[in-house]
Amino acid sequence: MRALATADDDGKLCVMLAYASAHFDTPLPSVSEQIKLSGVAGKKKVTVWLIDDTHVNPYKLALRKGWGADDYTEEQLKVLREEGMLKPYSIQTVDFDQQDTLDVAFDDNALVLIEIE
């Protein structure tokens, strides 16, 4: 797993996690981790964004449904466009005065963005 954290001048913190094999061709086991966040205090809104094989992935959805790329119907295109719309995986309020970790769990070939504001 790889991670990158950033913070802006307004105090918003973002943590990006990537979990995949080198060429996305080797299945990896599911992962559960605790992310320790030092220096974060008070109640914060935590938004998790997730892209993986089953979330925000129209290509994998088409494969699961057996849809061929050469003959999508208008209804199938509508479903695939909706699947491709990035939407929060979860939104919660966390009191960082009570805890300094976040639990994250995801499958292989995942890209996770955690926004804390």
Backbone hydrogen bonds, N-H to C=O, Kabsch-Sander energy under -0.5 kcal/mol:
donor,donor_aa,acceptor,acceptor_aa,energy
2,R,18,A,-2.6
4,L,16,M,-2.1
6,T,14,C,-2.7
8,D,12,K,-2.1
11,G,8,D,-1.8
13,L,116,I,-2.7
14,C,6,T,-2.8
15,V,114,I,-2.3
16,M,4,L,-3.3
17,L,112,V,-3.1
18,A,2,R,-2.5
19,Y,110,A,-2.6
24,F,21,S,-1.3
31,V,106,F,-3.0
33,E,104,V,-3.0
35,I,33,E,-0.5
35,I,102,L,-3.2
36,K,34,Q,-0.6
37,L,100,D,-3.3
38,S,36,K,-0.6
40,V,37,L,-0.6
41,A,39,G,-0.5
44,K,94,V,-2.7
46,V,92,Q,-3.5
47,T,45,K,-0.5
47,T,115,E,-2.4
48,V,90,S,-2.9
49,W,113,L,-2.9
50,L,87,K,-0.5
51,I,111,L,-2.3
52,D,55,H,-1.9
53,D,108,D,-0.6
61,L,57,N,-2.1
62,A,58,P,-2.4
63,L,59,Y,-1.9
64,R,60,K,-2.6
65,K,61,L,-2.1
66,G,62,A,-0.8
66,G,63,L,-0.8
67,W,62,A,-2.4
71,D,68,G,-1.3
77,L,73,T,-2.5
78,K,74,E,-2.1
79,V,75,E,-2.2
80,L,76,Q,-2.7
81,R,77,L,-2.5
82,E,78,K,-2.1
83,E,79,V,-2.3
84,G,80,L,-1.7
85,M,82,E,-1.2
89,Y,48,V,-3.0
90,S,48,V,-1.6
92,Q,46,V,-2.3
94,V,44,K,-2.8
94,V,92,Q,-0.5
96,F,42,G,-2.6
96,F,94,V,-1.0
98,Q,95,D,-1.6
99,Q,95,D,-1.1
102,L,35,I,-1.9
104,V,33,E,-2.9
106,F,31,V,-2.1
108,D,28,L,-0.6
109,N,19,Y,-0.9
110,A,19,Y,-2.3
111,L,51,I,-2.6
112,V,17,L,-3.0
113,L,49,W,-2.3
114,I,15,V,-2.9
115,E,47,T,-3.0
115,E,113,L,-0.6
116,I,13,L,-3.2
117,E,45,K,-2.5
117,E,115,E,-0.5
